[in-house]
């Protein structure tokens, strides 16, 4: 009889946690890059939209975040999201619940939009594999 003790479930749990941590970091980086896309003269009047962008779990109720534009609107970002496992896939969401966020992102009329969310994602995508590797080495 061998002295092996099955640790597969424990190892799978550790891997899932490390991948979850990596995805949370990726979400925070996308959030930060998306916020950098908005600045005075480029989508920012009061800063409400920039402060509204955040990474979170995919079931988050973004529309509940809709507030009036002001210089003292709440900062929604900066907190690591808790990825949700659906099947064998981990998920997060990065976005804004403001009613005017998508017209500023996508554009409207003759305004082409700032594409702050997709630009933020594009900046982080090349770093994602290294972020995952870093977390798996821990």
Residue pairs with C-beta under 8 A, 6 or more apart in sequence:
15 136
16 85
16 90
18 135
18 136
18 138
19 90
19 132
19 135
19 136
20 82
20 83
20 90
21 135
22 131
22 132
22 134
22 135
22 136
23 81
23 83
23 90
23 92
24 55
24 80
24 81
24 82
24 83
24 92
25 80
25 131
25 135
26 92
26 124
26 127
26 128
26 131
27 55
27 56
27 80
27 81
27 83
27 92
27 94
28 55
28 77
28 78
28 80
28 81
29 124
29 127
29 131
30 55
30 94
30 117
30 120
30 121
30 123
30 124
31 53
31 54
31 55
31 77
31 78
31 94
31 120
32 77
32 120
33 119
33 120
33 121
33 123
33 124
34 53
34 94
34 116
34 117
34 119
34 120
34 121
35 50
35 53
35 77
35 116
35 120
36 120
37 43
37 114
37 115
37 116
37 119
37 120
38 44
38 49
38 50
38 114
38 116
39 50
42 114
43 49
43 50
43 104
43 114
43 116
44 50
45 69
46 69
46 70
46 71
46 73
47 71
47 73
48 67
48 68
48 69
48 70
48 71
48 73
48 98
49 69
49 96
49 98
49 100
49 101
49 104
51 73
51 74
51 75
51 76
51 77
52 65
52 67
52 73
52 76
52 96
52 97
52 98
52 101
53 76
53 77
53 94
53 95
53 96
53 116
53 117
54 76
54 77
54 78
54 79
54 94
54 95
54 96
55 77
55 79
55 80
55 81
55 92
55 93
55 94
56 79
56 81
56 92
56 93
56 94
57 81
57 82
57 83
57 84
57 91
57 92
57 93
58 84
58 91
58 92
58 93
59 84
60 93
61 97
62 93
62 95
62 96
62 97
63 97
64 97
65 76
65 96
65 97
65 98
66 97
66 98
66 99
67 73
67 74
67 98
69 100
76 96
81 92
81 93
83 90
83 91
83 92
84 90
84 91
84 92
85 91
94 117
94 120
94 121
95 101
95 117
96 117
103 113
104 113
104 114
104 116
105 113
105 114
105 115
105 116
105 117
105 118
106 113
106 115
107 113
